[in-house]
Each structure stands twice: as C-alpha cells, then as structure tokens.
C-alpha cells in the first residue's frame, strides 16, 4: 500500500509499505482522510516520536475493511473515527484515571504506524462508529475536537466567563466553538494571521485583533487559552488573565520554549495556570458533538490534498496557510 513516511529529521516521503494485518482484537481501516497536526511537525523536527521512520497521522477516519479473529463489536463496512491514544492501563497514572499521562504513553501515528496511508490498523476499543449521515472524509476532525473537549474539561468553565483565545487555527477555532456552547459571556480571539482571524469572525466572535490591547478589556479575561504554542503569545496571555482567572496552555510548544511567570501575582490574584494534554475520556463525546453539527467541516477543512503530496502538505501547514489540511489517500 501507499503511505507517507517520516524517514528522518526533516525528511518525509511517500512510498510503498506492506499492507497491515490486524491482530486478534484489531481492525483494518481504509482511510478516508487524515488530518495534519502540529504534532506531525514536531515528529518531523525529531520530537515526540521515539524512533524514525514512522508512518504519521493520528487524526483519521474511514471504513473498516478487515477485522481480527476476536472482534465482535465492529463489522466490515462500518464507518469509524479512530482514537489514536494507546495506554498501558497498569501505571500509577492509568490506575488513577489520568491515562493521557501514562508512563508508557503511545499513539497511533506517533509511536506506531498511523493514518497517513491507504490503510491503518487500530485496536477495536479505539474505534468509534459514526452515524450514516457523517462523512468519513470530514470525520478526521473528531480527534482534534476530542482534544478541545478535554481542554474544556480541564477548565471546568463557569457560565458567563469572558474568554480570550490566542490563535485562530483549527484548534483555536474549535476552542471558540466550544466556548460559545459552554456559556461564555464573550469570546475574543487574537492572531497575527488576518485570513485566519476572518474565519473566526465568520464563526462569530465578540472581538478579534492582532494585539489584545485593541480589545479594550483592561481588567483582563476570566479564561485565557493559548492555542499557538508560541512563546510570545503565551507570555502575553499570562499577563491578560483577570483576578481569580485561569490560563490554559492548550497549544503544543517546542520543548525549548520558555516564558516568565510572576509568582507574587499568581498568589495575590489567585490565578490558575494549567495544561491540557491530548485526549482523555473525550473521544466519544467529541464524536457525538461532531455528528450533531458542532463544527462545520466546510469551514474548518480548508484543503483536501492527495496523499502523494504529503510532503508539500506538511510544508503548507508549517507555513500557516489554510486551516485544517487533510490528506486523502
């Protein structure tokens, strides 16, 4: 079969690899679409993936075309979205319900072959059936949406909060849509990319700007979300949190990224700084939200690129052109 392969740091190719074979409790999915993510860029940079080469792609959906001998829950022909998370279920964090912090954390498309290919293997437990009205070509959005749902689980948002989001790429826009549905009094978005800000305005924001100073909220915001991983954005966002407010580090920063905090202010104003890591007990809820129309795929997916052009798709994504880019085998 044909697959994208990150062969070494900075090098991605499309090549032929062996067809996958399911284990007893696994299924083979014919991939309909696979989304690109910042994690894929980190893998290309030599981060996250424990070893190369690797077939990337942790955001994918498709049709089940093969099942293992012990699979009874899913049948050939079912349409599924795939949760890429792989846990040991034995370590301290798994046993205390923090599986996303598993000491042996692994993921399809990060530590094992993923969905940037014609076919992918996944444990049956990781496959969520999709209703007939959901197009699998769009359902690659379920995985990033499940990360956003996890972010709002961490925030434990209260009604009437004023929210500021840094970044109007895919994840920032998803956080925007969820903020609107969790009872925010206002949702403002900051981004240097005017084209992306225009998409945020299309979805409906209270305010949008290239700099938070333009938004006229000197008292700050109850909730500030970084969806960029950019040091300058994170530093600015930390200074925008209102008293008793919360800062959520949602964007994935490079390992070397550093910012400065003000410990006295954190103490004196009872500011919470927290993070949200990937998916936790949120994939099924994201699939249901997606099936119920929480996102408009035609707005969120800006480019559908053939698998053969995976390296070029990565370059486009790295350049910040477009919104969600999906590759189509």
C-alpha positions as CSV (number, residue, x, y, z in Angstrom):
1,X,0.0,0.0,0.0
2,X,1.0,3.6,-0.3
3,X,1.9,5.6,2.8
4,X,3.6,8.8,3.9
5,X,6.7,8.1,5.9
6,X,8.8,10.5,8.0
7,X,12.1,8.8,7.3
8,X,14.4,11.1,9.3
9,X,14.5,14.5,10.9
10,X,13.3,17.0,8.2
11,X,12.5,14.3,5.6
12,X,9.1,13.0,4.6
13,X,8.4,10.8,1.6
14,X,5.5,8.8,0.1
15,X,6.4,5.2,-0.6
16,X,5.1,1.7,-0.7
17,X,4.9,-0.2,2.6
18,X,3.5,-3.6,3.5
19,X,-0.3,-3.9,3.8
20,X,-1.3,-4.0,7.5
21,X,-2.6,-7.2,9.2
22,X,-4.9,-7.0,12.2
23,X,-4.2,-8.7,15.4
24,X,-7.0,-10.7,17.2
25,X,-8.5,-7.5,18.7
26,X,-7.7,-5.1,15.9
27,X,-9.3,-3.8,12.8
28,X,-8.0,-2.5,9.5
29,X,-9.4,0.8,8.4
30,X,-9.4,2.1,4.8
31,X,-8.5,5.7,5.5
32,X,-10.9,8.3,4.0
33,X,-9.0,11.3,5.3
34,X,-6.1,12.1,7.7
35,X,-5.6,15.5,9.2
36,X,-2.3,17.2,9.6
37,X,-1.4,18.5,13.1
38,X,1.3,20.4,14.9
39,X,2.4,17.0,16.4
40,X,3.3,15.9,12.8
41,X,5.6,18.9,12.6
42,X,7.2,18.0,15.9
43,X,7.8,14.5,14.7
44,X,9.4,15.9,11.5
45,X,11.6,18.0,13.8
46,X,12.7,14.9,15.7
47,X,10.4,15.4,18.7
48,X,7.7,13.2,20.2
49,X,8.2,10.0,18.1
50,X,10.5,7.7,19.9
51,X,12.1,6.5,16.7
52,X,12.0,7.1,13.0
53,X,11.0,6.1,10.4
54,X,7.3,6.3,11.2
55,X,4.0,6.5,9.2
56,X,2.5,9.6,10.8
57,X,-1.2,10.5,11.1
58,X,-3.2,10.4,14.3
59,X,-6.3,12.2,13.1
60,X,-8.1,9.8,10.8
61,X,-11.4,8.1,10.0
62,X,-12.6,5.6,7.4
63,X,-14.3,2.3,6.6
64,X,-13.5,-1.0,8.4
65,X,-12.2,-3.4,5.7
66,X,-10.7,-6.1,7.9
67,X,-11.3,-7.4,11.5
68,X,-9.3,-9.7,13.8
69,X,-10.5,-13.1,14.9
70,X,-11.8,-11.9,18.3
71,X,-13.5,-8.7,17.1
72,X,-17.3,-8.8,17.5
73,X,-18.2,-5.1,18.3
74,X,-17.4,-3.8,14.8
75,X,-18.1,-5.2,11.4
76,X,-16.6,-4.8,7.9
77,X,-18.3,-1.8,6.3
78,X,-18.7,0.2,9.5
79,X,-17.6,3.8,9.3
80,X,-15.3,4.8,12.2
81,X,-13.3,7.6,13.7
82,X,-10.1,6.3,15.5
83,X,-8.9,7.5,18.9
84,X,-5.1,7.2,18.5
85,X,-4.3,7.0,22.2
86,X,-2.6,3.8,23.4
87,X,-2.3,3.3,27.2
88,X,-0.7,0.6,29.4
89,X,-3.6,0.7,32.0
90,X,-1.1,-0.5,34.6
91,X,1.0,2.5,35.7
92,X,0.1,4.9,38.5
93,X,-1.4,7.5,36.2
94,X,-3.6,5.0,34.3
95,X,-4.8,3.5,37.6
96,X,-5.7,6.9,38.9
97,X,-7.7,7.9,35.8
98,X,-5.0,10.0,34.1
99,X,-4.4,7.7,31.1
100,X,-3.3,10.6,28.9
101,X,-0.3,10.9,31.3
102,X,0.5,7.2,31.0
103,X,4.1,6.4,31.8
104,X,4.2,4.2,28.7
105,X,2.1,6.6,26.6
106,X,1.9,5.7,22.9
107,X,-0.2,6.7,20.0
108,X,-1.2,5.6,16.5
109,X,0.7,7.8,14.1
110,X,3.3,8.7,16.7
111,X,4.8,5.5,18.1
112,X,3.1,3.1,15.7
113,X,2.1,3.4,12.1
114,X,-0.7,5.9,11.6
115,X,-3.4,7.0,9.2
116,X,-1.3,8.9,6.6
117,X,-1.7,5.9,4.4
118,X,-4.3,3.9,2.4
119,X,-4.9,1.6,5.3
120,X,-4.2,1.7,9.1
121,X,-4.6,-0.8,12.0
122,X,-6.2,0.2,15.2
123,X,-7.5,-1.7,18.3
124,X,-11.2,-2.2,18.2
125,X,-11.5,-0.4,21.5
126,X,-10.2,2.8,19.8
127,X,-12.8,2.8,17.0
128,X,-16.0,4.8,17.4
129,X,-18.8,4.0,15.0
130,X,-20.1,7.0,13.1
131,X,-23.8,7.6,12.1
132,X,-24.6,7.2,8.4
133,X,-25.1,10.9,7.9
134,X,-21.5,11.7,8.9
135,X,-19.0,11.7,6.0
136,X,-15.8,9.9,6.9
137,X,-13.9,12.4,4.7
138,X,-14.9,15.0,7.3
139,X,-14.5,12.9,10.5
140,X,-10.8,13.4,10.7
141,X,-11.9,16.4,12.7
142,X,-13.2,14.2,15.6
143,X,-9.7,13.6,17.1
144,X,-8.7,17.3,17.4
145,X,-12.2,18.1,18.6
146,X,-11.8,15.5,21.4
147,X,-8.6,17.4,22.4
148,X,-10.6,20.6,22.6
149,X,-13.3,18.8,24.7
150,X,-10.6,17.7,27.1
151,X,-9.4,21.3,27.3
152,X,-12.8,22.4,28.5
153,X,-13.0,19.5,30.9
154,X,-9.8,20.9,32.5
155,X,-11.1,24.5,32.5
156,X,-14.4,23.5,34.3
157,X,-15.8,26.7,32.8
158,X,-18.5,28.6,34.6
159,X,-21.3,30.4,32.9
160,X,-20.7,34.0,32.0
161,X,-16.9,33.8,31.7
162,X,-15.1,36.2,29.4
163,X,-12.7,34.2,27.2
164,X,-9.6,35.2,25.3
165,X,-8.1,32.7,22.8
166,X,-4.7,33.1,21.2
167,X,-4.6,31.6,17.7
168,X,-7.4,31.1,15.2
169,X,-6.0,28.0,13.5
170,X,-8.0,24.7,13.7
171,X,-7.6,24.3,17.5
172,X,-8.3,27.9,18.3
173,X,-11.4,27.9,16.3
174,X,-12.6,24.7,18.0
175,X,-12.0,26.2,21.4
176,X,-14.0,29.2,20.1
177,X,-16.9,27.0,19.1
178,X,-16.9,25.2,22.4
179,X,-16.6,28.4,24.4
180,X,-19.8,29.6,22.8
181,X,-21.5,26.4,23.8
182,X,-20.3,26.4,27.4
183,X,-22.0,29.7,28.2
184,X,-19.2,32.3,27.7
185,X,-20.3,35.9,28.1
186,X,-17.8,36.9,25.4
187,X,-15.1,35.2,23.3
188,X,-12.3,37.3,21.9
189,X,-9.6,36.0,19.5
190,X,-6.0,37.2,18.9
191,X,-4.0,36.2,15.9
192,X,-1.4,37.8,13.6
193,X,-2.8,36.0,10.6
194,X,-5.6,38.2,9.2
195,X,-7.0,35.4,7.0
196,X,-7.5,33.1,10.0
197,X,-9.0,36.0,12.0
198,X,-11.6,36.4,9.3
199,X,-12.6,32.8,9.7
200,X,-13.0,33.4,13.5
201,X,-15.3,36.4,12.6
202,X,-17.3,34.2,10.3
203,X,-17.9,31.8,13.2
204,X,-18.8,34.6,15.5
205,X,-16.6,36.4,18.0
206,X,-17.0,39.2,20.4
207,X,-13.8,40.8,19.3
208,X,-10.8,40.0,17.2
209,X,-7.4,41.6,16.8
210,X,-3.7,41.2,16.1
211,X,-3.0,42.5,19.6
212,X,-5.0,42.1,22.8
213,X,-4.6,45.8,23.6
214,X,-7.0,46.5,20.8
215,X,-9.8,44.6,22.6
216,X,-10.3,47.1,25.4
217,X,-10.6,44.8,28.4
218,X,-8.1,46.3,30.8
219,X,-9.3,44.2,33.7
220,X,-8.3,41.0,31.8
221,X,-10.2,37.9,30.9
222,X,-11.6,35.1,33.2
223,X,-10.2,32.5,30.9
224,X,-7.2,32.8,28.6
225,X,-6.4,30.0,26.2
226,X,-3.2,29.6,24.3
227,X,-3.8,27.6,21.1
228,X,-0.5,28.5,19.4
229,X,2.4,27.1,21.4
230,X,4.2,30.4,20.6
231,X,6.3,31.8,23.4
232,X,5.4,35.5,22.6
233,X,1.7,34.6,22.6
234,X,2.0,32.6,25.8
235,X,3.9,35.4,27.6
236,X,1.3,37.9,26.5
237,X,-1.6,35.7,27.5
238,X,-0.3,35.1,31.0
239,X,-0.4,38.9,31.6
240,X,-4.0,39.1,30.4
241,X,-5.6,36.8,33.0
242,X,-8.0,38.6,35.3
243,X,-8.0,38.1,39.1
244,X,-9.2,34.6,40.0
245,X,-8.9,33.7,36.3
246,X,-7.4,30.7,34.6
247,X,-4.7,30.4,31.9
248,X,-4.9,27.2,29.8
249,X,-1.8,26.0,27.9
250,X,-3.5,24.2,25.1
251,X,-1.1,24.8,22.2
252,X,1.8,22.4,21.8
253,X,5.1,24.4,22.3
254,X,8.5,23.2,21.3
255,X,10.5,21.5,24.0
256,X,12.8,24.5,24.4
257,X,10.1,27.2,24.7
258,X,10.3,29.2,27.9
259,X,8.3,32.0,29.4
260,X,8.4,34.0,32.7
261,X,5.7,33.9,35.4
262,X,5.1,36.4,38.2
263,X,4.7,34.2,41.4
264,X,3.5,37.1,43.6
265,X,0.7,38.0,41.1
266,X,-0.3,34.3,40.8
267,X,-0.5,34.2,44.6
268,X,-2.1,37.6,45.2
269,X,-4.7,37.4,42.5
270,X,-5.4,33.6,42.8
271,X,-4.6,32.9,39.2
272,X,-4.6,29.3,38.0
273,X,-2.2,28.1,35.3
274,X,-3.0,24.7,33.9
275,X,-2.5,22.5,30.8
276,X,-4.4,20.0,28.7
277,X,-2.7,17.0,27.2
278,X,-4.3,15.3,24.2
279,X,-7.4,13.2,24.8
280,X,-8.9,11.8,28.0
281,X,-12.4,10.3,28.2
282,X,-13.5,12.8,25.5
283,X,-13.3,11.0,22.1
284,X,-16.9,9.5,22.2
285,X,-18.3,12.9,23.3
286,X,-16.4,14.6,20.5
287,X,-17.8,12.1,18.0
288,X,-21.4,12.8,19.2
289,X,-20.9,16.6,19.2
290,X,-19.5,16.3,15.6
291,X,-22.4,14.2,14.5
292,X,-24.7,16.8,16.0
293,X,-23.1,19.6,13.9
294,X,-21.0,21.4,16.5
295,X,-18.4,22.1,13.6
296,X,-19.0,23.0,10.0
297,X,-16.4,20.8,8.1
298,X,-16.6,23.2,5.1
299,X,-15.3,26.0,7.2
300,X,-12.8,24.0,9.2
301,X,-11.3,22.0,6.4
302,X,-9.6,24.4,4.0
303,X,-7.6,21.9,1.9
304,X,-8.0,18.3,0.9
305,X,-4.7,17.2,-0.6
306,X,-3.8,13.8,-2.2
307,X,-1.6,11.5,-0.2
308,X,1.0,11.6,-2.9
309,X,1.6,15.3,-2.0
310,X,2.0,14.7,1.7
311,X,5.5,16.4,1.9
312,X,4.0,19.5,0.2
313,X,1.0,19.4,2.5
314,X,3.4,19.5,5.5
315,X,5.2,22.5,4.1
316,X,1.9,24.3,3.6
317,X,0.8,23.5,7.1
318,X,4.1,24.7,8.5
319,X,3.8,28.0,6.6
320,X,0.4,28.6,8.3
321,X,-1.5,28.6,5.0
322,X,-5.1,27.5,5.4
323,X,-6.9,25.9,8.3
324,X,-7.2,22.2,8.8
325,X,-5.4,20.3,6.0
326,X,-6.4,16.7,5.4
327,X,-4.7,14.2,3.1
328,X,-6.8,11.9,1.1
329,X,-5.4,8.5,0.1
